[in-house]
Amino acid sequence: MSIINSKGIQNFLFASAFIIFLSSCSSMNVTEERVYDGGIKTVEASVVEVKDLDYETKAIFANATVFFEFDSYNLTSKSIQTLKSVVSVMNANIELKIILAGHADERGTREYNLALGQRRAESVRNYFLLNGITPSRISVKSYGEERPLASGNDEASYAKNRRVEIN
């Protein structure tokens, strides 16, 4: 006759819980992101229900700006939070169309900055497409370095000019 003692069951349960804990930790993805803040604040778009207005005459405001690292068109986690808000507004207002205007700082040639602004705007466009926004609702254009938001030859000014404006 075999007798199972409570100490053995406790050890078995503890070992099982420990193995499950270790296996869940090994599948965790941890990322670190360094983004030059420079006082830049992203804008979040939101939907506010106004019950007194007729929806056919209601104006929708979905302006937002996302910023980029130097010589990059990759979206940051901060940018993605802003884009999630815009997607929410666009899903709630299916007639809404937007224009994505890509910009770059003044470093680099005019042609290079136009191409970089285009890649940045297309990066934002691709995010919208992946989140169910139809292509017919999105226009993309690039201004390169031609329309700076901030003048100056310092990193804070450059950071403000590396952007995509959503209008």
C-alpha positions as CSV (number, residue, x, y, z in Angstrom):
1,M,0.0,0.0,0.0
2,S,1.5,3.3,-1.0
3,I,0.8,6.3,1.1
4,I,1.1,9.8,-0.4
5,N,2.0,12.2,2.3
6,S,1.0,15.9,2.2
7,K,4.6,17.1,2.2
8,G,5.1,15.3,-1.1
9,I,2.0,16.8,-2.7
10,Q,3.1,20.3,-1.5
11,N,6.6,19.8,-3.0
12,F,5.0,18.6,-6.3
13,L,2.7,21.6,-6.4
14,F,5.5,24.1,-5.6
15,A,7.7,22.6,-8.3
16,S,4.9,22.7,-10.9
17,A,4.1,26.3,-10.1
18,F,7.8,27.3,-10.2
19,I,8.2,25.6,-13.7
20,I,5.1,27.4,-15.0
21,F,6.5,30.7,-13.7
22,L,9.9,30.2,-15.3
23,S,8.3,29.3,-18.6
24,S,6.1,32.4,-18.7
25,C,9.1,34.6,-17.9
26,S,11.2,33.2,-20.7
27,S,8.6,34.2,-23.3
28,M,8.4,37.8,-22.1
29,N,9.6,40.5,-24.6
30,V,11.3,43.4,-23.0
31,T,12.2,46.4,-25.1
32,E,13.9,49.6,-24.3
33,E,13.5,52.8,-26.3
34,R,15.5,55.9,-26.1
35,V,13.7,58.9,-27.6
36,Y,14.8,62.5,-27.4
37,D,11.9,64.2,-25.7
38,G,13.0,67.8,-25.9
39,G,9.7,69.0,-24.6
40,I,7.7,67.5,-27.5
41,K,4.2,66.5,-26.5
42,T,2.1,64.3,-28.7
43,V,-1.5,65.1,-29.4
44,E,-4.2,62.6,-28.7
45,A,-7.4,62.6,-30.7
46,S,-10.6,61.6,-29.1
47,V,-14.3,61.2,-29.8
48,V,-16.6,63.3,-27.7
49,E,-20.3,62.6,-28.1
50,V,-22.4,65.8,-28.3
51,K,-26.1,64.9,-28.2
52,D,-27.4,68.4,-29.2
53,L,-25.8,68.3,-32.7
54,D,-27.2,66.8,-35.9
55,Y,-24.6,64.2,-37.0
56,E,-24.8,65.4,-40.6
57,T,-23.5,68.8,-39.7
58,K,-21.1,67.8,-36.9
59,A,-17.5,68.7,-37.6
60,I,-14.9,66.1,-36.7
61,F,-11.5,67.1,-35.5
62,A,-8.8,64.5,-36.0
63,N,-5.5,66.5,-36.1
64,A,-2.5,64.8,-34.6
65,T,1.3,64.9,-35.0
66,V,3.8,62.0,-34.6
67,F,7.5,62.6,-34.2
68,F,10.5,60.5,-35.5
69,E,14.1,59.9,-34.6
70,F,16.9,61.3,-36.7
71,D,17.1,59.8,-40.2
72,S,14.3,57.3,-39.3
73,Y,10.8,56.5,-40.3
74,N,10.1,53.9,-37.7
75,L,7.2,54.5,-35.4
76,T,8.0,54.8,-31.7
77,S,5.7,53.5,-28.9
78,K,4.8,57.1,-28.2
79,S,3.7,57.6,-31.8
80,I,1.7,54.4,-31.8
81,Q,-0.3,55.6,-28.8
82,T,-1.2,58.8,-30.8
83,L,-2.1,56.7,-33.9
84,K,-4.3,54.4,-31.9
85,S,-6.4,57.5,-30.9
86,V,-6.7,58.6,-34.5
87,V,-7.7,55.1,-35.6
88,S,-10.4,55.2,-32.9
89,V,-11.7,58.5,-34.3
90,M,-11.6,57.2,-37.8
91,N,-13.5,54.0,-37.0
92,A,-16.2,56.1,-35.2
93,N,-16.5,58.4,-38.3
94,I,-16.3,56.3,-41.4
95,E,-16.7,59.3,-43.7
96,L,-13.6,61.0,-42.3
97,K,-10.6,61.3,-44.7
98,I,-7.1,62.4,-43.6
99,I,-4.0,63.8,-45.1
100,L,-0.6,62.6,-43.9
101,A,2.1,65.3,-44.4
102,G,5.6,64.1,-43.9
103,H,8.4,66.4,-42.8
104,A,12.1,66.3,-42.1
105,D,14.7,68.6,-40.4
106,E,17.0,70.7,-42.5
107,R,20.0,68.3,-42.4
108,G,20.5,66.4,-45.7
109,T,19.8,67.4,-49.3
110,R,16.4,68.6,-50.4
111,E,15.8,65.4,-52.4
112,Y,16.8,63.2,-49.5
113,N,14.5,65.0,-47.1
114,L,11.6,64.9,-49.5
115,A,12.1,61.1,-49.8
116,L,12.4,60.8,-46.0
117,G,9.3,62.8,-45.4
118,Q,7.5,60.5,-47.8
119,R,8.7,57.3,-46.1
120,R,7.6,58.7,-42.7
121,A,4.1,59.5,-44.0
122,E,3.9,56.1,-45.7
123,S,4.9,54.5,-42.4
124,V,2.0,56.2,-40.7
125,R,-0.3,55.2,-43.6
126,N,0.8,51.6,-43.3
127,Y,-0.2,51.6,-39.6
128,F,-3.6,52.9,-40.5
129,L,-4.0,50.2,-43.2
130,L,-3.0,47.5,-40.8
131,N,-5.7,48.8,-38.4
132,G,-8.5,48.6,-40.9
133,I,-8.6,52.1,-42.4
134,T,-9.3,51.9,-46.1
135,P,-6.7,53.4,-48.5
136,S,-9.3,55.7,-50.1
137,R,-9.5,57.6,-46.8
138,I,-5.8,58.4,-46.7
139,S,-3.7,60.9,-48.7
140,V,0.0,61.1,-48.4
141,K,2.4,63.9,-49.3
142,S,5.9,65.1,-48.3
143,Y,7.2,68.5,-47.6
144,G,10.7,67.4,-46.6
145,E,12.4,70.3,-45.0
146,E,10.3,73.0,-46.7
147,R,7.8,73.7,-43.8
148,P,9.7,73.6,-40.5
149,L,7.7,73.8,-37.3
150,A,10.6,75.2,-35.4
151,S,13.5,77.3,-36.6
152,G,16.9,76.8,-35.1
153,N,20.0,74.7,-35.5
154,D,19.8,72.7,-32.3
155,E,18.5,69.2,-31.5
156,A,15.3,70.5,-30.0
157,S,14.3,72.3,-33.2
158,Y,15.4,69.4,-35.4
159,A,13.3,67.0,-33.2
160,K,10.1,69.2,-33.7
161,N,10.6,69.2,-37.5
162,R,10.9,65.4,-37.9
163,R,7.2,64.6,-38.0
164,V,4.1,63.6,-39.8
165,E,1.1,65.8,-39.4
166,I,-2.3,64.2,-39.6
167,N,-5.1,66.5,-40.8
